[in-house]
Amino acid sequence: MLENGIKPKNLPIKIWNGIQISEEVRKAIEDENLMSLGGVFGDRNAGDPIEYDHLTLIDGGETVEITVFNRGIALFTQHDERIRRIHRVLARLDKK
């Protein structure tokens, strides 16, 4: 959450490498084809505080960055299958 003027660069970062990434998460990334989804999604102005997710996927020489603002709100207000796909992967990562 971006509260009280917090900038994304000041948020804690979670990093998973190689074997730290469960088979379930790897399968979800592949099943949801996230390597094809780079970009910014959601609405930065839809909530206060701002919910912020940023995912960087690196597979071999390819890097994809995905940012989602206010994911929970976007899931209910935007009928965007890409946000649902991202959510399904992030929900698995949140369990770890």
MIVO-542832 format. One record per residue: residue in three letters; x, y, z of N, C-alpha, C, CB in turn; residue number from 0. Coordinates in steps of 0.1 Angstrom, whole numbers, padded with zeros to 4 digits. Glycine has a CB too. Layout:
N
<site rest="ALA" n_c1="X" n_c2="Y" n_c3="Z" ca_c1="X" ca_c2="Y" ca_c3="Z" c_c1="X" c_c2="Y" c_c3="Z" cb_c1="X" cb_c2="Y" cb_c3="Z" nr="NUM"/>
...
This chain:
96
<site rest="MET" n_c1="0008" n_c2="-0012" n_c3="0000" ca_c1="0000" ca_c2="0000" ca_c3="0000" c_c1="0009" c_c2="0012" c_c3="0000" cb_c1="-0010" cb_c2="0000" cb_c3="0012" nr="0"/>
<site rest="LEU" n_c1="0005" n_c2="0022" n_c3="-0008" ca_c1="0012" ca_c2="0034" ca_c3="-0009" c_c1="0005" c_c2="0045" c_c3="-0001" cb_c1="0014" cb_c2="0039" cb_c3="-0024" nr="1"/>
<site rest="GLU" n_c1="0009" n_c2="0046" n_c3="0012" ca_c1="0002" ca_c2="0055" ca_c3="0021" c_c1="0011" c_c2="0067" c_c3="0024" cb_c1="-0001" cb_c2="0048" cb_c3="0034" nr="2"/>
<site rest="ASN" n_c1="0005" n_c2="0078" n_c3="0027" ca_c1="0012" ca_c2="0090" ca_c3="0032" c_c1="0024" c_c2="0094" c_c3="0023" cb_c1="0016" cb_c2="0088" cb_c3="0046" nr="3"/>
<site rest="GLY" n_c1="0022" n_c2="0094" n_c3="0010" ca_c1="0033" ca_c2="0098" ca_c3="0001" c_c1="0044" c_c2="0088" c_c3="-0001" cb_c1="0039" cb_c2="0110" cb_c3="0006" nr="4"/>
<site rest="ILE" n_c1="0043" n_c2="0075" n_c3="0004" ca_c1="0053" ca_c2="0065" ca_c3="0001" c_c1="0054" c_c2="0063" c_c3="-0014" cb_c1="0049" cb_c2="0052" cb_c3="0009" nr="5"/>
<site rest="LYS" n_c1="0066" n_c2="0062" n_c3="-0018" ca_c1="0069" ca_c2="0059" ca_c3="-0032" c_c1="0072" c_c2="0044" c_c3="-0034" cb_c1="0082" cb_c2="0068" cb_c3="-0037" nr="6"/>
<site rest="PRO" n_c1="0068" n_c2="0039" n_c3="-0046" ca_c1="0070" ca_c2="0025" ca_c3="-0048" c_c1="0085" c_c2="0020" c_c3="-0046" cb_c1="0067" cb_c2="0022" cb_c3="-0063" nr="7"/>
<site rest="LYS" n_c1="0095" n_c2="0029" n_c3="-0049" ca_c1="0109" ca_c2="0025" ca_c3="-0047" c_c1="0112" c_c2="0023" c_c3="-0032" cb_c1="0118" cb_c2="0035" cb_c3="-0053" nr="8"/>
<site rest="ASN" n_c1="0104" n_c2="0028" n_c3="-0023" ca_c1="0106" ca_c2="0027" ca_c3="-0008" c_c1="0099" c_c2="0015" c_c3="-0002" cb_c1="0102" cb_c2="0039" cb_c3="-0001" nr="9"/>
<site rest="LEU" n_c1="0091" n_c2="0007" n_c3="-0010" ca_c1="0085" ca_c2="-0004" ca_c3="-0005" c_c1="0094" c_c2="-0016" c_c3="-0003" cb_c1="0073" cb_c2="-0008" cb_c3="-0014" nr="10"/>
<site rest="PRO" n_c1="0091" n_c2="-0025" n_c3="0006" ca_c1="0100" ca_c2="-0037" ca_c3="0007" c_c1="0098" c_c2="-0046" c_c3="-0006" cb_c1="0096" cb_c2="-0046" cb_c3="0019" nr="11"/>
<site rest="ILE" n_c1="0109" n_c2="-0053" n_c3="-0009" ca_c1="0109" ca_c2="-0061" ca_c3="-0021" c_c1="0111" c_c2="-0075" c_c3="-0017" cb_c1="0121" cb_c2="-0056" cb_c3="-0031" nr="12"/>
<site rest="LYS" n_c1="0103" n_c2="-0084" n_c3="-0024" ca_c1="0104" ca_c2="-0098" ca_c3="-0022" c_c1="0110" c_c2="-0104" c_c3="-0035" cb_c1="0090" cb_c2="-0105" cb_c3="-0019" nr="13"/>
<site rest="ILE" n_c1="0121" n_c2="-0112" n_c3="-0034" ca_c1="0127" ca_c2="-0117" ca_c3="-0045" c_c1="0127" c_c2="-0133" c_c3="-0044" cb_c1="0142" cb_c2="-0112" cb_c3="-0047" nr="14"/>
<site rest="TRP" n_c1="0123" n_c2="-0139" n_c3="-0055" ca_c1="0123" ca_c2="-0154" ca_c3="-0056" c_c1="0132" c_c2="-0157" c_c3="-0067" cb_c1="0109" cb_c2="-0160" cb_c3="-0057" nr="15"/>
<site rest="ASN" n_c1="0141" n_c2="-0166" n_c3="-0065" ca_c1="0151" ca_c2="-0171" ca_c3="-0076" c_c1="0150" c_c2="-0186" c_c3="-0077" cb_c1="0165" cb_c2="-0166" cb_c3="-0073" nr="16"/>
<site rest="GLY" n_c1="0151" n_c2="-0190" n_c3="-0089" ca_c1="0153" ca_c2="-0205" ca_c3="-0092" c_c1="0144" c_c2="-0214" c_c3="-0084" cb_c1="0167" cb_c2="-0209" cb_c3="-0090" nr="17"/>
<site rest="ILE" n_c1="0151" n_c2="-0222" n_c3="-0076" ca_c1="0143" ca_c2="-0233" ca_c3="-0069" c_c1="0134" c_c2="-0227" c_c3="-0058" cb_c1="0153" cb_c2="-0242" cb_c3="-0063" nr="18"/>
<site rest="GLN" n_c1="0136" n_c2="-0214" n_c3="-0054" ca_c1="0127" ca_c2="-0208" ca_c3="-0045" c_c1="0113" c_c2="-0206" c_c3="-0050" cb_c1="0133" cb_c2="-0194" cb_c3="-0040" nr="19"/>
<site rest="ILE" n_c1="0112" n_c2="-0206" n_c3="-0063" ca_c1="0099" ca_c2="-0204" ca_c3="-0070" c_c1="0093" c_c2="-0218" c_c3="-0071" cb_c1="0101" cb_c2="-0198" cb_c3="-0084" nr="20"/>
<site rest="SER" n_c1="0081" n_c2="-0220" n_c3="-0064" ca_c1="0075" ca_c2="-0233" ca_c3="-0064" c_c1="0070" c_c2="-0237" c_c3="-0078" cb_c1="0063" cb_c2="-0233" cb_c3="-0054" nr="21"/>
<site rest="GLU" n_c1="0069" n_c2="-0250" n_c3="-0079" ca_c1="0063" ca_c2="-0255" ca_c3="-0092" c_c1="0049" c_c2="-0249" c_c3="-0095" cb_c1="0063" cb_c2="-0271" cb_c3="-0092" nr="22"/>
<site rest="GLU" n_c1="0041" n_c2="-0248" n_c3="-0084" ca_c1="0028" ca_c2="-0242" ca_c3="-0086" c_c1="0029" c_c2="-0228" c_c3="-0092" cb_c1="0021" cb_c2="-0242" cb_c3="-0072" nr="23"/>
<site rest="VAL" n_c1="0038" n_c2="-0220" n_c3="-0087" ca_c1="0039" ca_c2="-0206" ca_c3="-0092" c_c1="0044" c_c2="-0206" c_c3="-0106" cb_c1="0048" cb_c2="-0198" cb_c3="-0083" nr="24"/>
<site rest="ARG" n_c1="0054" n_c2="-0214" n_c3="-0109" ca_c1="0060" ca_c2="-0215" ca_c3="-0123" c_c1="0049" c_c2="-0219" c_c3="-0133" cb_c1="0072" cb_c2="-0225" cb_c3="-0123" nr="25"/>
<site rest="LYS" n_c1="0041" n_c2="-0229" n_c3="-0128" ca_c1="0030" ca_c2="-0234" ca_c3="-0137" c_c1="0020" c_c2="-0223" c_c3="-0139" cb_c1="0023" cb_c2="-0246" cb_c3="-0131" nr="26"/>
<site rest="ALA" n_c1="0017" n_c2="-0215" n_c3="-0129" ca_c1="0007" ca_c2="-0204" ca_c3="-0130" c_c1="0012" c_c2="-0194" c_c3="-0139" cb_c1="0004" cb_c2="-0198" cb_c3="-0116" nr="27"/>
<site rest="ILE" n_c1="0025" n_c2="-0190" n_c3="-0139" ca_c1="0031" ca_c2="-0180" ca_c3="-0148" c_c1="0030" c_c2="-0185" c_c3="-0162" cb_c1="0046" cb_c2="-0178" cb_c3="-0144" nr="28"/>
<site rest="GLU" n_c1="0032" n_c2="-0198" n_c3="-0164" ca_c1="0031" ca_c2="-0203" ca_c3="-0178" c_c1="0017" c_c2="-0204" c_c3="-0182" cb_c1="0038" cb_c2="-0217" cb_c3="-0178" nr="29"/>
<site rest="ASP" n_c1="0008" n_c2="-0210" n_c3="-0174" ca_c1="-0006" ca_c2="-0211" ca_c3="-0177" c_c1="-0013" c_c2="-0198" c_c3="-0180" cb_c1="-0014" cb_c2="-0218" cb_c3="-0166" nr="30"/>
<site rest="GLU" n_c1="-0009" n_c2="-0188" n_c3="-0173" ca_c1="-0015" ca_c2="-0174" ca_c3="-0175" c_c1="-0008" c_c2="-0166" c_c3="-0185" cb_c1="-0015" cb_c2="-0167" cb_c3="-0162" nr="31"/>
<site rest="ASN" n_c1="0003" n_c2="-0172" n_c3="-0191" ca_c1="0011" ca_c2="-0166" ca_c3="-0201" c_c1="0015" c_c2="-0151" c_c3="-0198" cb_c1="0003" cb_c2="-0165" cb_c3="-0214" nr="32"/>
<site rest="LEU" n_c1="0020" n_c2="-0150" n_c3="-0185" ca_c1="0024" ca_c2="-0137" ca_c3="-0181" c_c1="0036" c_c2="-0130" c_c3="-0188" cb_c1="0027" cb_c2="-0137" cb_c3="-0166" nr="33"/>
<site rest="MET" n_c1="0044" n_c2="-0139" n_c3="-0194" ca_c1="0055" ca_c2="-0133" ca_c3="-0202" c_c1="0051" c_c2="-0125" c_c3="-0214" cb_c1="0065" cb_c2="-0144" cb_c3="-0206" nr="34"/>
<site rest="SER" n_c1="0038" n_c2="-0126" n_c3="-0217" ca_c1="0033" ca_c2="-0118" ca_c3="-0228" c_c1="0025" c_c2="-0105" c_c3="-0224" cb_c1="0024" cb_c2="-0126" cb_c3="-0237" nr="35"/>
<site rest="LEU" n_c1="0025" n_c2="-0103" n_c3="-0211" ca_c1="0016" ca_c2="-0092" ca_c3="-0205" c_c1="0022" c_c2="-0079" c_c3="-0200" cb_c1="0009" cb_c2="-0098" cb_c3="-0194" nr="36"/>
<site rest="GLY" n_c1="0035" n_c2="-0077" n_c3="-0202" ca_c1="0041" ca_c2="-0065" ca_c3="-0197" c_c1="0032" c_c2="-0052" c_c3="-0198" cb_c1="0054" cb_c2="-0063" cb_c3="-0203" nr="37"/>
<site rest="GLY" n_c1="0033" n_c2="-0044" n_c3="-0188" ca_c1="0026" ca_c2="-0031" ca_c3="-0189" c_c1="0021" c_c2="-0027" c_c3="-0175" cb_c1="0015" cb_c2="-0032" cb_c3="-0198" nr="38"/>
<site rest="VAL" n_c1="0013" n_c2="-0016" n_c3="-0175" ca_c1="0007" ca_c2="-0011" ca_c3="-0163" c_c1="-0009" c_c2="-0013" c_c3="-0164" cb_c1="0010" cb_c2="0005" cb_c3="-0162" nr="39"/>
<site rest="PHE" n_c1="-0014" n_c2="-0017" n_c3="-0153" ca_c1="-0029" ca_c2="-0020" ca_c3="-0153" c_c1="-0035" c_c2="-0014" c_c3="-0141" cb_c1="-0031" cb_c2="-0036" cb_c3="-0153" nr="40"/>
<site rest="GLY" n_c1="-0048" n_c2="-0014" n_c3="-0141" ca_c1="-0056" ca_c2="-0008" ca_c3="-0129" c_c1="-0057" c_c2="0007" c_c3="-0130" cb_c1="-0049" cb_c2="-0012" cb_c3="-0116" nr="41"/>
<site rest="ASP" n_c1="-0061" n_c2="0013" n_c3="-0119" ca_c1="-0064" ca_c2="0027" ca_c3="-0119" c_c1="-0057" c_c2="0033" c_c3="-0106" cb_c1="-0079" cb_c2="0031" cb_c3="-0119" nr="42"/>
<site rest="ARG" n_c1="-0047" n_c2="0041" n_c3="-0108" ca_c1="-0039" ca_c2="0046" ca_c3="-0097" c_c1="-0048" c_c2="0055" c_c3="-0088" cb_c1="-0028" cb_c2="0055" cb_c3="-0102" nr="43"/>
<site rest="ASN" n_c1="-0059" n_c2="0060" n_c3="-0093" ca_c1="-0067" ca_c2="0069" ca_c3="-0085" c_c1="-0080" c_c2="0063" c_c3="-0080" cb_c1="-0072" cb_c2="0081" cb_c3="-0094" nr="44"/>
<site rest="ALA" n_c1="-0081" n_c2="0049" n_c3="-0080" ca_c1="-0093" ca_c2="0042" ca_c3="-0076" c_c1="-0094" c_c2="0040" c_c3="-0061" cb_c1="-0094" cb_c2="0029" cb_c3="-0083" nr="45"/>
<site rest="GLY" n_c1="-0083" n_c2="0042" n_c3="-0054" ca_c1="-0084" ca_c2="0039" ca_c3="-0039" c_c1="-0074" c_c2="0047" c_c3="-0032" cb_c1="-0082" cb_c2="0025" cb_c3="-0037" nr="46"/>
<site rest="ASP" n_c1="-0076" n_c2="0048" n_c3="-0019" ca_c1="-0067" ca_c2="0055" ca_c3="-0010" c_c1="-0067" c_c2="0048" c_c3="0004" cb_c1="-0071" cb_c2="0070" cb_c3="-0008" nr="47"/>
<site rest="PRO" n_c1="-0056" n_c2="0041" n_c3="0007" ca_c1="-0043" ca_c2="0042" ca_c3="0001" c_c1="-0043" c_c2="0034" c_c3="-0012" cb_c1="-0032" cb_c2="0036" cb_c3="0010" nr="48"/>
<site rest="ILE" n_c1="-0033" n_c2="0036" n_c3="-0020" ca_c1="-0031" ca_c2="0030" ca_c3="-0033" c_c1="-0025" c_c2="0016" c_c3="-0031" cb_c1="-0023" cb_c2="0038" cb_c3="-0043" nr="49"/>
<site rest="GLU" n_c1="-0032" n_c2="0006" n_c3="-0036" ca_c1="-0027" ca_c2="-0008" ca_c3="-0036" c_c1="-0017" c_c2="-0009" c_c3="-0048" cb_c1="-0038" cb_c2="-0019" cb_c3="-0037" nr="50"/>
<site rest="TYR" n_c1="-0005" n_c2="-0014" n_c3="-0046" ca_c1="0005" ca_c2="-0014" ca_c3="-0056" c_c1="0012" c_c2="-0028" c_c3="-0057" cb_c1="0015" cb_c2="-0003" cb_c3="-0054" nr="51"/>
<site rest="ASP" n_c1="0011" n_c2="-0033" n_c3="-0069" ca_c1="0018" ca_c2="-0046" ca_c3="-0072" c_c1="0028" c_c2="-0044" c_c3="-0083" cb_c1="0008" cb_c2="-0058" cb_c3="-0075" nr="52"/>
<site rest="HIS" n_c1="0040" n_c2="-0048" n_c3="-0082" ca_c1="0050" ca_c2="-0047" ca_c3="-0093" c_c1="0057" c_c2="-0061" c_c3="-0094" cb_c1="0060" cb_c2="-0035" cb_c3="-0091" nr="53"/>
<site rest="LEU" n_c1="0056" n_c2="-0067" n_c3="-0105" ca_c1="0062" ca_c2="-0080" ca_c3="-0108" c_c1="0072" c_c2="-0079" c_c3="-0119" cb_c1="0051" cb_c2="-0090" cb_c3="-0110" nr="54"/>
<site rest="THR" n_c1="0084" n_c2="-0083" n_c3="-0117" ca_c1="0094" ca_c2="-0084" ca_c3="-0128" c_c1="0097" c_c2="-0099" c_c3="-0130" cb_c1="0107" cb_c2="-0076" cb_c3="-0124" nr="55"/>
<site rest="LEU" n_c1="0095" n_c2="-0103" n_c3="-0142" ca_c1="0097" ca_c2="-0117" ca_c3="-0145" c_c1="0109" c_c2="-0118" c_c3="-0154" cb_c1="0085" cb_c2="-0124" cb_c3="-0152" nr="56"/>
<site rest="ILE" n_c1="0119" n_c2="-0126" n_c3="-0151" ca_c1="0131" ca_c2="-0128" ca_c3="-0159" c_c1="0132" c_c2="-0143" c_c3="-0163" cb_c1="0144" cb_c2="-0123" cb_c3="-0152" nr="57"/>
<site rest="ASP" n_c1="0131" n_c2="-0145" n_c3="-0176" ca_c1="0132" ca_c2="-0159" ca_c3="-0181" c_c1="0142" c_c2="-0159" c_c3="-0192" cb_c1="0118" cb_c2="-0164" cb_c3="-0186" nr="58"/>
<site rest="GLY" n_c1="0154" n_c2="-0165" n_c3="-0189" ca_c1="0165" ca_c2="-0165" ca_c3="-0199" c_c1="0169" c_c2="-0150" c_c3="-0202" cb_c1="0160" cb_c2="-0172" cb_c3="-0212" nr="59"/>
<site rest="GLY" n_c1="0168" n_c2="-0146" n_c3="-0214" ca_c1="0172" ca_c2="-0132" ca_c3="-0217" c_c1="0160" c_c2="-0123" c_c3="-0218" cb_c1="0179" cb_c2="-0132" cb_c3="-0230" nr="60"/>
<site rest="GLU" n_c1="0148" n_c2="-0128" n_c3="-0215" ca_c1="0136" ca_c2="-0120" ca_c3="-0216" c_c1="0132" c_c2="-0114" c_c3="-0202" cb_c1="0125" cb_c2="-0128" cb_c3="-0223" nr="61"/>
<site rest="THR" n_c1="0129" n_c2="-0101" n_c3="-0202" ca_c1="0124" ca_c2="-0095" ca_c3="-0189" c_c1="0111" c_c2="-0089" c_c3="-0192" cb_c1="0134" cb_c2="-0085" cb_c3="-0184" nr="62"/>
<site rest="VAL" n_c1="0101" n_c2="-0091" n_c3="-0183" ca_c1="0088" ca_c2="-0085" ca_c3="-0185" c_c1="0084" c_c2="-0079" c_c3="-0171" cb_c1="0077" cb_c2="-0096" cb_c3="-0189" nr="63"/>
<site rest="GLU" n_c1="0080" n_c2="-0066" n_c3="-0172" ca_c1="0076" ca_c2="-0059" ca_c3="-0160" c_c1="0061" c_c2="-0056" c_c3="-0160" cb_c1="0084" cb_c2="-0046" cb_c3="-0158" nr="64"/>
<site rest="ILE" n_c1="0054" n_c2="-0059" n_c3="-0149" ca_c1="0040" ca_c2="-0058" ca_c3="-0148" c_c1="0037" c_c2="-0050" c_c3="-0135" cb_c1="0032" cb_c2="-0072" cb_c3="-0147" nr="65"/>
<site rest="THR" n_c1="0029" n_c2="-0039" n_c3="-0137" ca_c1="0025" ca_c2="-0031" ca_c3="-0125" c_c1="0010" c_c2="-0030" c_c3="-0125" cb_c1="0031" cb_c2="-0016" cb_c3="-0126" nr="66"/>
<site rest="VAL" n_c1="0004" n_c2="-0032" n_c3="-0113" ca_c1="-0010" ca_c2="-0032" ca_c3="-0112" c_c1="-0013" c_c2="-0022" c_c3="-0100" cb_c1="-0016" cb_c2="-0046" cb_c3="-0109" nr="67"/>
<site rest="PHE" n_c1="-0021" n_c2="-0012" n_c3="-0103" ca_c1="-0026" ca_c2="-0003" ca_c3="-0092" c_c1="-0040" c_c2="-0007" c_c3="-0088" cb_c1="-0026" cb_c2="0012" cb_c3="-0097" nr="68"/>
<site rest="ASN" n_c1="-0042" n_c2="-0008" n_c3="-0075" ca_c1="-0055" ca_c2="-0011" ca_c3="-0069" c_c1="-0061" c_c2="-0024" c_c3="-0075" cb_c1="-0065" cb_c2="0001" cb_c3="-0071" nr="69"/>
<site rest="ARG" n_c1="-0054" n_c2="-0034" n_c3="-0074" ca_c1="-0058" ca_c2="-0047" ca_c3="-0080" c_c1="-0072" c_c2="-0052" c_c3="-0075" cb_c1="-0047" cb_c2="-0058" cb_c3="-0076" nr="70"/>
<site rest="GLY" n_c1="-0074" n_c2="-0051" n_c3="-0062" ca_c1="-0087" ca_c2="-0055" ca_c3="-0057" c_c1="-0099" c_c2="-0048" c_c3="-0063" cb_c1="-0088" cb_c2="-0054" cb_c3="-0042" nr="71"/>
<site rest="ILE" n_c1="-0097" n_c2="-0035" n_c3="-0064" ca_c1="-0108" ca_c2="-0026" ca_c3="-0070" c_c1="-0109" c_c2="-0030" c_c3="-0085" cb_c1="-0105" cb_c2="-0012" cb_c3="-0068" nr="72"/>
<site rest="ALA" n_c1="-0097" n_c2="-0031" n_c3="-0092" ca_c1="-0097" ca_c2="-0034" ca_c3="-0106" c_c1="-0104" c_c2="-0047" c_c3="-0110" cb_c1="-0083" cb_c2="-0034" cb_c3="-0112" nr="73"/>
<site rest="LEU" n_c1="-0103" n_c2="-0057" n_c3="-0101" ca_c1="-0109" ca_c2="-0070" ca_c3="-0103" c_c1="-0124" c_c2="-0068" c_c3="-0104" cb_c1="-0105" cb_c2="-0080" cb_c3="-0093" nr="74"/>
<site rest="PHE" n_c1="-0130" n_c2="-0059" n_c3="-0096" ca_c1="-0144" ca_c2="-0057" ca_c3="-0095" c_c1="-0150" c_c2="-0047" c_c3="-0105" cb_c1="-0148" cb_c2="-0053" cb_c3="-0082" nr="75"/>
<site rest="THR" n_c1="-0141" n_c2="-0037" n_c3="-0109" ca_c1="-0147" ca_c2="-0026" ca_c3="-0117" c_c1="-0142" c_c2="-0027" c_c3="-0132" cb_c1="-0143" cb_c2="-0013" cb_c3="-0111" nr="76"/>
<site rest="GLN" n_c1="-0131" n_c2="-0034" n_c3="-0134" ca_c1="-0127" ca_c2="-0034" ca_c3="-0148" c_c1="-0128" c_c2="-0049" c_c3="-0153" cb_c1="-0112" cb_c2="-0030" cb_c3="-0149" nr="77"/>
<site rest="HIS" n_c1="-0134" n_c2="-0051" n_c3="-0164" ca_c1="-0136" ca_c2="-0064" ca_c3="-0169" c_c1="-0125" c_c2="-0067" c_c3="-0178" cb_c1="-0150" cb_c2="-0066" cb_c3="-0176" nr="78"/>
<site rest="ASP" n_c1="-0113" n_c2="-0069" n_c3="-0172" ca_c1="-0101" ca_c2="-0071" ca_c3="-0180" c_c1="-0095" c_c2="-0084" c_c3="-0176" cb_c1="-0091" cb_c2="-0059" cb_c3="-0177" nr="79"/>
<site rest="GLU" n_c1="-0095" n_c2="-0093" n_c3="-0185" ca_c1="-0090" ca_c2="-0107" ca_c3="-0183" c_c1="-0075" c_c2="-0107" c_c3="-0179" cb_c1="-0092" cb_c2="-0116" cb_c3="-0195" nr="80"/>
<site rest="ARG" n_c1="-0068" n_c2="-0097" n_c3="-0184" ca_c1="-0053" ca_c2="-0096" ca_c3="-0181" c_c1="-0051" c_c2="-0094" c_c3="-0166" cb_c1="-0047" cb_c2="-0085" cb_c3="-0189" nr="81"/>
<site rest="ILE" n_c1="-0060" n_c2="-0086" n_c3="-0160" ca_c1="-0058" ca_c2="-0083" ca_c3="-0146" c_c1="-0062" c_c2="-0096" c_c3="-0138" cb_c1="-0068" cb_c2="-0072" cb_c3="-0141" nr="82"/>
<site rest="ARG" n_c1="-0072" n_c2="-0103" n_c3="-0143" ca_c1="-0075" ca_c2="-0116" ca_c3="-0136" c_c1="-0063" c_c2="-0126" c_c3="-0137" cb_c1="-0088" cb_c2="-0122" cb_c3="-0142" nr="83"/>
<site rest="ARG" n_c1="-0057" n_c2="-0126" n_c3="-0149" ca_c1="-0045" ca_c2="-0136" ca_c3="-0151" c_c1="-0034" c_c2="-0132" c_c3="-0141" cb_c1="-0041" cb_c2="-0135" cb_c3="-0165" nr="84"/>
<site rest="ILE" n_c1="-0031" n_c2="-0119" n_c3="-0140" ca_c1="-0021" ca_c2="-0114" ca_c3="-0131" c_c1="-0024" c_c2="-0117" c_c3="-0117" cb_c1="-0018" cb_c2="-0099" cb_c3="-0133" nr="85"/>
<site rest="HIS" n_c1="-0037" n_c2="-0115" n_c3="-0113" ca_c1="-0041" ca_c2="-0118" ca_c3="-0100" c_c1="-0039" c_c2="-0132" c_c3="-0096" cb_c1="-0056" cb_c2="-0114" cb_c3="-0098" nr="86"/>
<site rest="ARG" n_c1="-0043" n_c2="-0141" n_c3="-0105" ca_c1="-0041" ca_c2="-0155" ca_c3="-0102" c_c1="-0027" c_c2="-0159" c_c3="-0098" cb_c1="-0046" cb_c2="-0164" cb_c3="-0113" nr="87"/>
<site rest="VAL" n_c1="-0017" n_c2="-0153" n_c3="-0105" ca_c1="-0003" ca_c2="-0156" ca_c3="-0102" c_c1="0001" c_c2="-0149" c_c3="-0089" cb_c1="0006" cb_c2="-0151" cb_c3="-0114" nr="88"/>
<site rest="LEU" n_c1="-0003" n_c2="-0136" n_c3="-0088" ca_c1="0001" ca_c2="-0129" ca_c3="-0076" c_c1="-0005" c_c2="-0135" c_c3="-0063" cb_c1="-0003" cb_c2="-0114" cb_c3="-0077" nr="89"/>
<site rest="ALA" n_c1="-0017" n_c2="-0141" n_c3="-0064" ca_c1="-0023" ca_c2="-0147" ca_c3="-0053" c_c1="-0015" c_c2="-0159" c_c3="-0048" cb_c1="-0038" cb_c2="-0151" cb_c3="-0056" nr="90"/>
<site rest="ARG" n_c1="-0009" n_c2="-0166" n_c3="-0058" ca_c1="-0001" ca_c2="-0178" ca_c3="-0054" c_c1="0012" c_c2="-0173" c_c3="-0048" cb_c1="0002" cb_c2="-0186" cb_c3="-0067" nr="91"/>
<site rest="LEU" n_c1="0018" n_c2="-0162" n_c3="-0053" ca_c1="0030" ca_c2="-0157" ca_c3="-0047" c_c1="0028" c_c2="-0152" c_c3="-0033" cb_c1="0036" cb_c2="-0146" cb_c3="-0056" nr="92"/>
<site rest="ASP" n_c1="0016" n_c2="-0146" n_c3="-0031" ca_c1="0013" ca_c2="-0140" ca_c3="-0018" c_c1="0012" c_c2="-0151" c_c3="-0007" cb_c1="-0001" cb_c2="-0133" cb_c3="-0018" nr="93"/>
<site rest="LYS" n_c1="0010" n_c2="-0164" n_c3="-0011" ca_c1="0009" ca_c2="-0175" ca_c3="-0002" c_c1="0023" c_c2="-0179" c_c3="0003" cb_c1="0002" cb_c2="-0187" cb_c3="-0008" nr="94"/>
<site rest="LYS" n_c1="0033" n_c2="-0175" n_c3="-0005" ca_c1="0047" ca_c2="-0180" ca_c3="-0002" c_c1="0054" c_c2="-0171" c_c3="0009" cb_c1="0055" cb_c2="-0180" cb_c3="-0014" nr="95"/>
